[in-house]
Amino acid sequence: MDVKDVMNTEVVTCSPDTSIREVAQLLKKEKISGLPVVDDGKVVGIVSEGDILALLEVPEHGGLWLPSPFEVIEVPIRELLNWEETKDMLEDFGSKPIREIMTKSVYAVGPDTYIEDASTILSKHKINRLPVVDGDGTLVGIVTRGDIIAGLGQL
Protein backbone atom coordinates (compact mmCIF):
# COMPACT_ATOMS: atom_id res chain seq x y z
CA MET A 1 0.00 0.00 0.00
CA ASP A 2 1.28 3.45 -0.94
CA VAL A 3 0.91 6.83 0.75
CA LYS A 4 -1.46 7.93 -2.06
CA ASP A 5 -3.89 5.23 -0.87
CA VAL A 6 -4.23 6.72 2.63
CA MET A 7 -3.25 10.40 2.36
CA ASN A 8 -5.62 13.31 2.74
CA THR A 9 -5.67 15.51 -0.37
CA GLU A 10 -7.66 18.34 1.26
CA VAL A 11 -4.78 19.86 3.19
CA VAL A 12 -5.22 22.78 5.56
CA THR A 13 -2.23 25.08 5.06
CA CYS A 14 -1.03 28.56 5.87
CA SER A 15 1.52 30.92 4.39
CA PRO A 16 4.76 31.98 6.13
CA ASP A 17 3.17 35.41 6.72
CA THR A 18 0.09 34.08 8.53
CA SER A 19 0.10 35.28 12.14
CA ILE A 20 0.66 32.85 14.99
CA ARG A 21 -2.77 33.81 16.36
CA GLU A 22 -4.46 32.97 13.03
CA VAL A 23 -2.68 29.60 12.86
CA ALA A 24 -3.75 28.76 16.43
CA GLN A 25 -7.34 29.61 15.51
CA LEU A 26 -7.08 27.53 12.33
CA LEU A 27 -5.78 24.50 14.24
CA LYS A 28 -8.69 24.79 16.67
CA LYS A 29 -11.32 25.37 13.97
CA GLU A 30 -10.15 22.47 11.81
CA LYS A 31 -9.52 20.19 14.84
CA ILE A 32 -5.99 19.38 13.70
CA SER A 33 -2.68 19.44 15.57
CA GLY A 34 -0.43 20.78 12.83
CA LEU A 35 -0.20 21.92 9.24
CA PRO A 36 2.25 22.62 6.42
CA VAL A 37 3.40 26.16 5.73
CA VAL A 38 3.22 26.69 1.97
CA ASP A 39 4.59 29.38 -0.34
CA ASP A 40 3.69 29.19 -4.06
CA GLY A 41 2.50 25.60 -3.62
CA LYS A 42 5.82 24.48 -2.11
CA VAL A 43 6.23 23.35 1.50
CA VAL A 44 8.58 25.76 3.28
CA GLY A 45 7.87 24.66 6.83
CA ILE A 46 5.55 22.88 9.18
CA VAL A 47 3.94 24.05 12.40
CA SER A 48 2.32 22.12 15.23
CA GLU A 49 0.49 22.81 18.45
CA GLY A 50 3.78 22.02 20.18
CA ASP A 51 5.52 24.89 18.39
CA ILE A 52 2.86 27.31 19.61
CA LEU A 53 2.77 25.88 23.14
CA ALA A 54 6.56 26.24 23.36
CA LEU A 55 6.00 30.00 23.33
CA LEU A 56 4.26 29.68 26.68
CA GLU A 57 7.03 27.75 28.43
CA VAL A 58 8.26 29.45 31.56
CA PRO A 59 12.04 29.20 31.92
CA GLU A 60 13.18 27.32 34.99
CA HIS A 61 15.24 29.13 37.57
CA GLY A 62 18.09 26.90 38.67
CA GLY A 63 19.05 26.55 42.29
CA LEU A 64 17.50 27.80 45.47
CA TRP A 65 17.49 31.52 46.11
CA LEU A 66 16.67 33.05 49.46
CA PRO A 67 16.24 36.82 49.60
CA SER A 68 18.09 39.04 52.04
CA PRO A 69 15.94 41.26 54.27
CA PHE A 70 16.48 44.18 51.86
CA GLU A 71 15.44 42.09 48.88
CA VAL A 72 12.15 41.10 50.52
CA ILE A 73 10.82 44.53 49.56
CA GLU A 74 12.36 44.41 46.09
CA VAL A 75 11.15 40.91 45.12
CA PRO A 76 7.41 41.69 44.75
CA ILE A 77 8.23 44.72 42.61
CA ARG A 78 10.65 42.71 40.46
CA GLU A 79 8.12 39.88 40.06
CA LEU A 80 5.41 42.35 39.11
CA LEU A 81 7.66 43.83 36.42
CA ASN A 82 8.51 40.31 35.15
CA TRP A 83 4.79 39.48 35.00
CA GLU A 84 4.09 42.66 33.02
CA GLU A 85 6.88 41.78 30.55
CA THR A 86 5.52 38.23 30.24
CA LYS A 87 1.98 39.51 29.68
CA ASP A 88 3.18 41.94 26.99
CA MET A 89 5.18 39.17 25.33
CA LEU A 90 2.14 36.86 25.23
CA GLU A 91 -0.02 39.60 23.72
CA ASP A 92 2.74 40.38 21.21
CA PHE A 93 3.56 36.91 19.99
CA GLY A 94 0.17 36.33 18.40
CA SER A 95 0.75 39.01 15.79
CA LYS A 96 4.13 37.66 14.66
CA PRO A 97 4.31 35.64 11.43
CA ILE A 98 4.36 31.86 11.74
CA ARG A 99 7.71 31.79 9.88
CA GLU A 100 9.32 32.82 13.19
CA ILE A 101 8.37 29.58 14.95
CA MET A 102 7.74 27.04 12.18
CA THR A 103 10.04 24.07 11.70
CA LYS A 104 11.95 24.81 8.52
CA SER A 105 13.52 21.41 7.84
CA VAL A 106 10.54 19.32 6.83
CA TYR A 107 10.41 15.60 6.18
CA ALA A 108 8.18 14.87 3.20
CA VAL A 109 7.29 11.85 1.08
CA GLY A 110 6.00 11.25 -2.42
CA PRO A 111 2.60 9.72 -3.19
CA ASP A 112 4.23 6.46 -4.30
CA THR A 113 6.15 5.99 -1.04
CA TYR A 114 5.25 2.74 0.73
CA ILE A 115 3.30 3.38 3.93
CA GLU A 116 5.85 1.23 5.77
CA ASP A 117 8.57 3.72 4.76
CA ALA A 118 6.40 6.70 5.75
CA SER A 119 5.69 5.03 9.07
CA THR A 120 9.42 4.55 9.66
CA ILE A 121 10.06 8.27 9.04
CA LEU A 122 7.26 9.26 11.43
CA SER A 123 8.53 6.97 14.17
CA LYS A 124 12.24 7.65 13.70
CA HIS A 125 11.83 11.43 13.81
CA LYS A 126 8.97 11.44 16.37
CA ILE A 127 6.66 13.46 14.16
CA ASN A 128 2.93 13.09 13.55
CA ARG A 129 2.46 14.16 9.93
CA LEU A 130 4.27 14.14 6.60
CA PRO A 131 3.50 16.46 3.71
CA VAL A 132 3.13 14.56 0.46
CA VAL A 133 4.80 16.30 -2.48
CA ASP A 134 5.03 15.53 -6.19
CA GLY A 135 8.25 15.41 -8.21
CA ASP A 136 8.33 19.22 -8.41
CA GLY A 137 7.98 19.60 -4.64
CA THR A 138 4.39 20.84 -4.87
CA LEU A 139 2.13 19.84 -1.98
CA VAL A 140 -0.42 17.22 -3.07
CA GLY A 141 -1.52 15.83 0.29
CA ILE A 142 -0.66 15.01 3.86
CA VAL A 143 -0.37 11.70 5.67
CA THR A 144 -0.62 11.31 9.42
CA ARG A 145 -0.03 8.44 11.81
CA GLY A 146 -3.81 8.04 12.02
CA ASP A 147 -4.11 7.80 8.22
CA ILE A 148 -1.55 5.00 8.13
CA ILE A 149 -3.19 3.08 10.97
CA ALA A 150 -6.59 3.46 9.29
CA GLY A 151 -5.07 2.22 6.02
CA LEU A 152 -3.59 -0.82 7.73
CA GLY A 153 -7.04 -1.57 9.14
CA GLN A 154 -8.37 -1.83 5.57
CA LEU A 155 -5.99 -4.66 4.66
C-alpha positions as semicolon CSV with decimal commas, in nm:
position;residue;x (nm);y (nm);z (nm)
1;M;0,000;0,000;0,000
2;D;0,128;0,345;-0,094
3;V;0,091;0,683;0,075
4;K;-0,146;0,793;-0,206
5;D;-0,389;0,523;-0,087
6;V;-0,423;0,672;0,263
7;M;-0,325;1,040;0,236
8;N;-0,562;1,331;0,274
9;T;-0,567;1,551;-0,037
10;E;-0,766;1,834;0,126
11;V;-0,478;1,986;0,319
12;V;-0,522;2,278;0,556
13;T;-0,223;2,508;0,506
14;C;-0,103;2,856;0,587
15;S;0,152;3,092;0,439
16;P;0,476;3,198;0,613
17;D;0,317;3,541;0,672
18;T;0,009;3,408;0,853
19;S;0,010;3,528;1,214
20;I;0,066;3,285;1,499
21;R;-0,277;3,381;1,636
22;E;-0,446;3,297;1,303
23;V;-0,268;2,960;1,286
24;A;-0,375;2,876;1,643
25;Q;-0,734;2,961;1,551
26;L;-0,708;2,753;1,233
27;L;-0,578;2,450;1,424
28;K;-0,869;2,479;1,667
29;K;-1,132;2,537;1,397
30;E;-1,015;2,247;1,181
31;K;-0,952;2,019;1,484
32;I;-0,599;1,938;1,370
33;S;-0,268;1,944;1,557
34;G;-0,043;2,078;1,283
35;L;-0,020;2,192;0,924
36;P;0,225;2,262;0,642
37;V;0,340;2,616;0,573
38;V;0,322;2,669;0,197
39;D;0,459;2,938;-0,034
40;D;0,369;2,919;-0,406
41;G;0,250;2,560;-0,362
42;K;0,582;2,448;-0,211
43;V;0,623;2,335;0,150
44;V;0,858;2,576;0,328
45;G;0,787;2,466;0,683
46;I;0,555;2,288;0,918
47;V;0,394;2,405;1,240
48;S;0,232;2,212;1,523
49;E;0,049;2,281;1,845
50;G;0,378;2,202;2,018
51;D;0,552;2,489;1,839
52;I;0,286;2,731;1,961
53;L;0,277;2,588;2,314
54;A;0,656;2,624;2,336
55;L;0,600;3,000;2,333
56;L;0,426;2,968;2,668
57;E;0,703;2,775;2,843
58;V;0,826;2,945;3,156
59;P;1,204;2,920;3,192
60;E;1,318;2,732;3,499
61;H;1,524;2,913;3,757
62;G;1,809;2,690;3,867
63;G;1,905;2,655;4,229
64;L;1,750;2,780;4,547
65;W;1,749;3,152;4,611
66;L;1,667;3,305;4,946
67;P;1,624;3,682;4,960
68;S;1,809;3,904;5,204
69;P;1,594;4,126;5,427
70;F;1,648;4,418;5,186
71;E;1,544;4,209;4,888
72;V;1,215;4,110;5,052
73;I;1,082;4,453;4,956
74;E;1,236;4,441;4,609
75;V;1,115;4,091;4,512
76;P;0,741;4,169;4,475
77;I;0,823;4,472;4,261
78;R;1,065;4,271;4,046
79;E;0,812;3,988;4,006
80;L;0,541;4,235;3,911
81;L;0,766;4,383;3,642
82;N;0,851;4,031;3,515
83;W;0,479;3,948;3,500
84;E;0,409;4,266;3,302
85;E;0,688;4,178;3,055
86;T;0,552;3,823;3,024
87;K;0,198;3,951;2,968
88;D;0,318;4,194;2,699
89;M;0,518;3,917;2,533
90;L;0,214;3,686;2,523
91;E;-0,002;3,960;2,372
92;D;0,274;4,038;2,121
93;F;0,356;3,691;1,999
94;G;0,017;3,633;1,840
95;S;0,075;3,901;1,579
96;K;0,413;3,766;1,466
97;P;0,431;3,564;1,143
98;I;0,436;3,186;1,174
99;R;0,771;3,179;0,988
100;E;0,932;3,282;1,319
101;I;0,837;2,958;1,495
102;M;0,774;2,704;1,218
103;T;1,004;2,407;1,170
104;K;1,195;2,481;0,852
105;S;1,352;2,141;0,784
106;V;1,054;1,932;0,683
107;Y;1,041;1,560;0,618
108;A;0,818;1,487;0,320
109;V;0,729;1,185;0,108
110;G;0,600;1,125;-0,242
111;P;0,260;0,972;-0,319
112;D;0,423;0,646;-0,430
113;T;0,615;0,599;-0,104
114;Y;0,525;0,274;0,073
115;I;0,330;0,338;0,393
116;E;0,585;0,123;0,577
117;D;0,857;0,372;0,476
118;A;0,640;0,670;0,575
119;S;0,569;0,503;0,907
120;T;0,942;0,455;0,966
121;I;1,006;0,827;0,904
122;L;0,726;0,926;1,143
123;S;0,853;0,697;1,417
124;K;1,224;0,765;1,370
125;H;1,183;1,143;1,381
126;K;0,897;1,144;1,637
127;I;0,666;1,346;1,416
128;N;0,293;1,309;1,355
129;R;0,246;1,416;0,993
130;L;0,427;1,414;0,660
131;P;0,350;1,646;0,371
132;V;0,313;1,456;0,046
133;V;0,480;1,630;-0,248
134;D;0,503;1,553;-0,619
135;G;0,825;1,541;-0,821
136;D;0,833;1,922;-0,841
137;G;0,798;1,960;-0,464
138;T;0,439;2,084;-0,487
139;L;0,213;1,984;-0,198
140;V;-0,042;1,722;-0,307
141;G;-0,152;1,583;0,029
142;I;-0,066;1,501;0,386
143;V;-0,037;1,170;0,567
144;T;-0,062;1,131;0,942
145;R;-0,003;0,844;1,181
146;G;-0,381;0,804;1,202
147;D;-0,411;0,780;0,822
148;I;-0,155;0,500;0,813
149;I;-0,319;0,308;1,097
150;A;-0,659;0,346;0,929
151;G;-0,507;0,222;0,602
152;L;-0,359;-0,082;0,773
153;G;-0,704;-0,157;0,914
154;Q;-0,837;-0,183;0,557
155;L;-0,599;-0,466;0,466
